[in-house]
């Protein structure tokens, strides 16, 4: 369960860029100025939703099937690597011993 894939609906924003919704996480919404930034924001938003649910001991919803969106939207599968996210965002202190030669 380290890599998870959930569909995201990318909507074209009137002012430019995109905003995103996740069918499986209705509370998870984000936006970006271009496709790359929007996808990166989608990964972060999905990660926050998943880790919050895991912290609260809630069961993750099964990923829904990708589907065709309307004319101003499109569906993209967003990959979330749970192990990598935990390593990157771990705030646990680690004590290391260091020996310096004379």
Rosetta silent file (secondary structure, phi, psi, omega in degrees, C-alpha in Angstrom):
SEQUENCE: XXXXXXXXXXXXXXXXXXXXXXXXXXXXXXXXXXXXXXXXXXXXXXXXXXXXXXXXXXXXXXXXXXXXXXXXXXXXXXXXXXXXXXXXXXXXXXXXXXXXXX
SCORE:     score description
SCORE:     0.000 S_00000001
   1 L     0.000   27.006  179.389    0.000    0.000    0.000 S_00000001
   2 L   -79.113  -37.406  178.590    2.922    2.366   -0.556 S_00000001
   3 E  -109.469  126.775 -179.690    1.782    3.678   -3.948 S_00000001
   4 E  -120.961  145.841  179.627   -1.804    4.755   -4.360 S_00000001
   5 E  -126.874  122.506  178.152   -3.542    5.993   -7.515 S_00000001
   6 E  -129.756  142.174  177.769   -6.676    8.145   -7.382 S_00000001
   7 E   -74.497  142.739  175.079   -8.441    9.975  -10.220 S_00000001
   8 E  -125.479  141.363  177.438   -8.456   13.771  -10.138 S_00000001
   9 E  -100.962  115.884  178.033  -10.671   16.009  -12.238 S_00000001
  10 E   -91.158  120.087  179.256   -8.775   18.973  -13.679 S_00000001
  11 E  -107.166  135.256  175.965  -11.122   21.896  -14.412 S_00000001
  12 E   -72.829  128.114  179.351   -9.997   24.835  -16.556 S_00000001
  13 L   -85.858  145.765 -179.614  -10.193   28.020  -14.484 S_00000001
  14 L   -61.890  -37.219 -177.705  -11.683   31.169  -16.045 S_00000001
  15 L   -85.440    4.189 -178.221   -8.710   33.285  -14.925 S_00000001
  16 L   107.049  158.474 -178.221   -6.211   30.746  -16.291 S_00000001
  17 L    79.640 -160.025 -176.248   -4.687   27.624  -14.832 S_00000001
  18 E  -140.782  155.778  167.036   -6.658   24.754  -13.368 S_00000001
  19 E  -126.150  151.606 -169.169   -8.496   23.747  -10.222 S_00000001
  20 E  -124.935  142.148  170.133   -8.794   20.139   -9.115 S_00000001
  21 E  -128.256  154.966  177.093  -11.341   17.974   -7.359 S_00000001
  22 E  -117.381  120.040  179.598  -11.075   14.337   -6.295 S_00000001
  23 L   -58.855  -31.860 -176.841  -14.220   12.168   -6.639 S_00000001
  24 L   -87.314  -14.334  179.125  -13.050    9.929   -3.764 S_00000001
  25 E  -132.060   82.521 -174.777  -12.105   12.838   -1.454 S_00000001
  26 E   -60.882  -24.642 -179.410  -14.818   15.533   -1.773 S_00000001
  27 E   -82.042   -6.693 -174.135  -13.070   17.740    0.810 S_00000001
  28 E   -98.896  108.525 -179.937   -9.835   17.761   -1.217 S_00000001
  29 E  -137.309  140.502  177.121   -9.629   20.707   -3.653 S_00000001
  30 E  -151.110  179.423 -179.135   -6.574   22.576   -4.963 S_00000001
  31 E  -152.358  168.698  177.580   -5.426   24.718   -7.883 S_00000001
  32 E  -158.983  163.803 -177.059   -2.394   25.736   -9.927 S_00000001
  33 L   -82.891  -29.777  178.129   -1.247   28.209  -12.562 S_00000001
  34 L  -140.883  177.828 -174.227   -0.100   25.655  -15.148 S_00000001
  35 H   -61.937  -43.670 -177.873   -0.322   21.891  -15.710 S_00000001
  36 H   -65.100  -48.746  179.983    2.924   21.019  -13.886 S_00000001
  37 H   -63.163  -39.364 -179.438    2.190   23.133  -10.814 S_00000001
  38 H   -63.763  -42.719  178.555   -1.388   21.892  -10.738 S_00000001
  39 H   -64.337  -43.107  178.327   -0.305   18.232  -10.811 S_00000001
  40 H   -61.838  -40.676  177.353    2.249   18.845   -8.030 S_00000001
  41 H   -66.016  -35.030  177.943   -0.432   20.564   -5.951 S_00000001
  42 H   -63.994  -42.590  178.835   -2.759   17.613   -6.618 S_00000001
  43 H   -62.504  -44.771  179.713   -0.161   15.168   -5.264 S_00000001
  44 H   -64.628  -43.446  179.957    0.334   17.301   -2.133 S_00000001
  45 H   -64.662  -42.878  177.597   -3.415   17.735   -1.561 S_00000001
  46 H   -62.718  -42.969  178.293   -4.039   14.016   -2.026 S_00000001
  47 H   -60.356  -42.592  178.823   -1.167   13.236    0.347 S_00000001
  48 H   -63.609  -42.847  179.101   -2.572   15.536    3.003 S_00000001
  49 H   -64.014  -44.103 -178.358   -6.020   13.951    2.712 S_00000001
  50 H   -67.415  -45.887 -179.219   -4.630   10.400    2.873 S_00000001
  51 H   -68.046  -32.983  175.775   -2.261   11.027    5.787 S_00000001
  52 H   -64.353  -44.405  178.422   -4.995   12.846    7.717 S_00000001
  53 H   -64.709  -39.314  179.362   -7.322    9.885    7.285 S_00000001
  54 H   -65.959  -40.376  178.580   -4.542    7.469    8.289 S_00000001
  55 H   -63.674  -37.937  179.827   -3.753    9.537   11.411 S_00000001
  56 L   -85.957    8.730  177.518   -7.430    9.518   12.380 S_00000001
  57 L    58.975   34.180  176.355   -7.556    5.732   11.780 S_00000001
  58 L   -93.362  149.110  179.266  -10.155    6.119    9.019 S_00000001
  59 L   -79.553  135.178  179.136  -10.340    3.635    6.183 S_00000001
  60 L   -72.778  141.426  177.412   -9.255    4.949    2.784 S_00000001
  61 L   -71.756  148.570  176.194  -11.911    4.865    0.077 S_00000001
  62 L   -69.006  144.205  179.813  -11.251    2.532   -2.833 S_00000001
  63 L   -63.013  133.600  176.694  -10.133    4.421   -5.952 S_00000001
  64 L   -79.751  164.080  179.694  -12.996    5.081   -8.330 S_00000001
  65 L   -74.661  139.095  174.720  -12.686    4.344  -12.034 S_00000001
  66 L   -61.904  147.887 -179.167  -11.423    7.204  -14.233 S_00000001
  67 L  -143.775  165.247  178.193  -14.162    8.661  -16.381 S_00000001
  68 L   -76.194  128.475  178.500  -14.687   11.253  -19.094 S_00000001
  69 L   -91.086 -176.563 -179.452  -15.341   14.680  -17.654 S_00000001
  70 L   -74.388 -171.790 -172.583  -17.262   17.507  -19.329 S_00000001
  71 L   -63.895  -33.744 -177.851  -15.884   19.779  -22.089 S_00000001
  72 L   -98.401   14.965 -177.740  -13.854   22.061  -19.776 S_00000001
  73 E  -138.854  160.979  174.095  -12.488   19.254  -17.592 S_00000001
  74 E  -151.318  155.681 -176.045  -10.426   16.095  -17.887 S_00000001
  75 E   -99.720  134.990  178.439   -9.554   13.170  -15.637 S_00000001
  76 E  -132.464  136.304  173.593   -5.958   12.404  -14.591 S_00000001
  77 E   -79.943  127.950  179.833   -4.703    9.583  -12.355 S_00000001
  78 E  -106.800  126.158  179.312   -2.637   11.030   -9.516 S_00000001
  79 E   -93.137  135.620  176.132    0.031    8.813   -7.953 S_00000001
  80 E  -128.114  121.647  179.348    0.787    9.178   -4.263 S_00000001
  81 E   -98.249  102.315 -174.721    3.786    7.393   -2.712 S_00000001
  82 H   -63.330  -43.094 -178.972    2.961    7.065    0.995 S_00000001
  83 H   -63.779  -46.018  178.826    6.423    5.844    2.063 S_00000001
  84 H   -62.823  -41.050  179.528    8.234    8.658    0.248 S_00000001
  85 H   -63.121  -42.626  179.359    5.804   11.235    1.672 S_00000001
  86 H   -64.412  -41.063  178.234    6.370   10.002    5.223 S_00000001
  87 H   -64.094  -42.627 -177.283   10.151   10.143    4.801 S_00000001
  88 H   -69.537  -31.393 -174.699   10.009   13.635    3.329 S_00000001
  89 L  -110.620   14.986  179.089    7.671   15.030    5.985 S_00000001
  90 L   -73.827  130.957  179.908    8.925   13.232    9.075 S_00000001
  91 L  -108.520   17.164 -179.380    9.665   15.673   11.892 S_00000001
  92 L   -74.978  132.422  178.758   11.219   13.096   14.186 S_00000001
  93 L   -77.260  141.409  179.209   14.591   14.124   15.611 S_00000001
  94 L  -124.112  126.808  178.405   17.494   11.759   15.038 S_00000001
  95 L   -95.686  129.208  179.046   20.592   11.806   17.250 S_00000001
  96 L  -125.636  142.732  176.382   23.851   10.900   15.555 S_00000001
  97 L   -97.314  136.956 -176.107   27.298   10.500   17.066 S_00000001
  98 L  -127.189  132.665  175.760   30.174   12.011   15.117 S_00000001
  99 L  -111.414  127.557 -179.830   33.903   11.350   15.490 S_00000001
 100 L  -109.926  128.619  178.618   36.267   13.969   14.102 S_00000001
 101 L   -68.066  154.852 -179.676   39.915   13.021   13.455 S_00000001
 102 L   -66.933    0.000    0.000   42.676   15.083   15.121 S_00000001
